[in-house]
């Protein structure tokens, strides 16, 4: 099982990055998690030329080649960071690798709420027609007080949250296997991958 | 009204840009809309702060200065574009221009949704505490199918859409007004002290001490000894610094430890009797602004930019020295700008040109017949000399209409008699002879000095403010007390005198018993240090500090908590506290003066018909007169309080013409608003005000008969002028309000401040209402202006003399 873990921020200090590093190491037997950064991706401004910039193409290829994607997002002003939305806009505007891709959303925050609002926004965004990701339903992993959640060698101190993540991750693995059967013969893949506002305007299924 | 429009995308082609451009044109007559673009905004990155870059600062400063922001957002992937989220993140990190700012959301999109989902996300984002914008509720303007909505010159085609946009915009104009009022920072005062609270650490609570002065959080000490070293320490240093720098609890920091510090300080604020929410609502402390300090060097530094302070500064500059005036408020003028205008100074040469008015001769006779045993020794010689003057005047004019008499001696004895009082505890007080002599000897000099400075006086009439006991008022031609301030300000500005506003003096700099300057704090948190050879305290009394009034009061049986004041809100006794910090002695603090004829709602003097005392006709709520309307202020106030505090000044059309500082238009407006009563008949007026008509009419007829007779058997009113006979008739509601605090710092005739061992505090001078000793138990109307312009000059003269 190959998974991509996307760090939802460009900040050098990130508890979400530590959470993904913990998962990569903790679940190394069940899956190979590659952690991807998004800080190299240029600012999206709806260019005429729809070919993906190099950094976007690299990320897109990894997502396309993966069995599933884990988004780890902080919460900036009750929503996902601009830099994460920026990456998503490029993906939806160019190569659209997230169509029918199983996705797991997790988040870590300094405060107690554990990015609950950002995760709700991310869900709505990833379900937009231009993205059409398959988000694992009714699993919301919120890691509050993340600053103190890991010891020096990266193990999670809060046992209850560690156990909850184990359950959620196991469920995600089974969700990935389940969706493979579901989407194998889906007609979505024949339609052109190129995003077009006209299709959105006419409410066509894309 | 000025709004900032933000195009919510950096795409070259945008229907949201077109929408904003249409609004800019369409609403041009109602408001100015400046449109900002996101093109050059860098992607937000917490680890690479670019808050000071030109593009971010442009957004920051323009939004800060605006009356509101209009955000036009498209919808990308069911949410707002990353570019729009990025600028919002920059504007909620170290900068917070959107904090408390009115925001209107509009949006255009290709599909029918018109960016509905994006607008919902945007609302939630703008509500986040880090942003804290005030988003206008409702009025969702969604422009669907934007590609078909505009004609070729960019105007919206559908009238229905334009109508809806008009209604949303009109509502936003009103909304931004209301929001602006909500943002007026609320003052906060604490019970000074150090409070023990706790902060939140990893292994349990940490002891924390918060030190508060009366209006500032001064120190926050957290004992982190029991804490494990590491990340947590950042919060224990950064958060307290931000709280102190910005004097706010609205600081960024989401971690448990940061919130713990904020909650601890909030608890201490509550223990100090203040409401922590005021601090939570305050502007976000914009990052760790460096504790910038501004230092000045001058000869004389003056505290307070009212009449006394500006005079001391002007007098210093006239002698070739440098002066800086510190003023706590944004505007200068203190109480002087609120004064009626006439300043007392005996000027027989000028006054003798005017005729006496009925009753004045009677008053002189009464003074000459006062029993010498009741005169205190220091004043006896002057009293005898005055008696000689009065008797000569009366003999000389025995059987003819005489001129208006006056002399320095009369002004001195009346100031002494007017101020001689005994408080509730039986303590007797009267004006210190040498100070009263200094005032009455040099008051006329001050009038001449002010004329040189540029004040033009009305030579055509001798005016008399309420409770002055005699007509010796020199009134400027300009409006009220403002005329003095305007002339002094112009003089200072053209002779490079420096006035620094929004800067409150906090501490005296004292080295080796010598006062060497002032430490002050500006409203934006800067520390201002002024080194000087002399400090002149001229910050006025404490008439707007009800708590301080009640603390020292020994004269009035009661001072209500909500008693109004005629004073500026700046008059809170700061100079008295500064003097005390240098060991100054206080005198007569128990005696404060009420202004009997104040506006019951606002406490101001010049509402309704504020006529000269000879035309006062005061009736209580039952329509009866109750006092000699020509009496002193405290006689009038005591009588008013005994009659239920609220009373009415009655006037007819002729008396109305003698009212000060008003106009027919202002009078009509107040009648309309119901704060001034007018009727064509006395009976009608009585009914309007709720008095028994018959009683009221009898009172007026009796009064008119006393004017004819020149004698008032009922209350011995000592001077009359006009009768109440020509319709329409007026009733002005009046109620006593706090007006003057006679007590203050002890000074000598050179305006030195004297300490508790009767010694001069070297380098410290005081002038005006901040000083005590002259007006004792009751100040004569018009004597305060003479005081500030006379002792303001004396303080400067001696400060410079002592410097040599």
HADDOCK unambig.tbl for C-alpha pairs under 7 A between the chains (distance, minus, plus):
assign (segid A and resid 10 and name CA) (segid B and resid 45 and name CA) 6.07 0.50 0.50
assign (segid A and resid 11 and name CA) (segid B and resid 45 and name CA) 5.89 0.50 0.50
assign (segid A and resid 11 and name CA) (segid B and resid 46 and name CA) 5.43 0.50 0.50
assign (segid A and resid 11 and name CA) (segid B and resid 47 and name CA) 5.31 0.50 0.50
assign (segid A and resid 12 and name CA) (segid B and resid 47 and name CA) 6.04 0.50 0.50
assign (segid A and resid 43 and name CA) (segid B and resid 43 and name CA) 6.57 0.50 0.50
assign (segid A and resid 45 and name CA) (segid B and resid 10 and name CA) 5.39 0.50 0.50
assign (segid A and resid 45 and name CA) (segid B and resid 11 and name CA) 4.72 0.50 0.50
assign (segid A and resid 46 and name CA) (segid B and resid 11 and name CA) 5.48 0.50 0.50
assign (segid A and resid 77 and name CA) (segid B and resid 125 and name CA) 5.32 0.50 0.50
assign (segid A and resid 77 and name CA) (segid B and resid 128 and name CA) 5.03 0.50 0.50
assign (segid A and resid 77 and name CA) (segid B and resid 130 and name CA) 6.15 0.50 0.50
assign (segid A and resid 77 and name CA) (segid B and resid 131 and name CA) 6.85 0.50 0.50
assign (segid A and resid 78 and name CA) (segid B and resid 124 and name CA) 6.65 0.50 0.50
assign (segid A and resid 78 and name CA) (segid B and resid 125 and name CA) 5.42 0.50 0.50
assign (segid A and resid 78 and name CA) (segid B and resid 128 and name CA) 5.76 0.50 0.50
assign (segid A and resid 79 and name CA) (segid B and resid 125 and name CA) 6.35 0.50 0.50
assign (segid A and resid 82 and name CA) (segid B and resid 82 and name CA) 4.54 0.50 0.50
assign (segid A and resid 82 and name CA) (segid B and resid 83 and name CA) 6.82 0.50 0.50
assign (segid A and resid 82 and name CA) (segid B and resid 85 and name CA) 5.07 0.50 0.50
assign (segid A and resid 82 and name CA) (segid B and resid 86 and name CA) 4.98 0.50 0.50
assign (segid A and resid 83 and name CA) (segid B and resid 43 and name CA) 6.56 0.50 0.50
assign (segid A and resid 83 and name CA) (segid B and resid 82 and name CA) 6.71 0.50 0.50
assign (segid A and resid 85 and name CA) (segid B and resid 82 and name CA) 5.15 0.50 0.50
assign (segid A and resid 86 and name CA) (segid B and resid 82 and name CA) 4.93 0.50 0.50
assign (segid A and resid 110 and name CA) (segid B and resid 254 and name CA) 5.91 0.50 0.50
assign (segid A and resid 110 and name CA) (segid B and resid 255 and name CA) 4.64 0.50 0.50
assign (segid A and resid 111 and name CA) (segid B and resid 254 and name CA) 5.17 0.50 0.50
assign (segid A and resid 111 and name CA) (segid B and resid 255 and name CA) 4.87 0.50 0.50
assign (segid A and resid 111 and name CA) (segid B and resid 256 and name CA) 6.06 0.50 0.50
assign (segid A and resid 124 and name CA) (segid B and resid 78 and name CA) 6.69 0.50 0.50
assign (segid A and resid 125 and name CA) (segid B and resid 77 and name CA) 5.22 0.50 0.50
assign (segid A and resid 125 and name CA) (segid B and resid 78 and name CA) 5.40 0.50 0.50
assign (segid A and resid 125 and name CA) (segid B and resid 79 and name CA) 6.37 0.50 0.50
assign (segid A and resid 128 and name CA) (segid B and resid 77 and name CA) 5.18 0.50 0.50
assign (segid A and resid 128 and name CA) (segid B and resid 78 and name CA) 5.84 0.50 0.50
assign (segid A and resid 130 and name CA) (segid B and resid 77 and name CA) 6.51 0.50 0.50
assign (segid A and resid 145 and name CA) (segid B and resid 255 and name CA) 6.98 0.50 0.50
assign (segid A and resid 200 and name CA) (segid B and resid 111 and name CA) 6.63 0.50 0.50
assign (segid A and resid 201 and name CA) (segid B and resid 110 and name CA) 5.31 0.50 0.50
assign (segid A and resid 201 and name CA) (segid B and resid 111 and name CA) 4.48 0.50 0.50
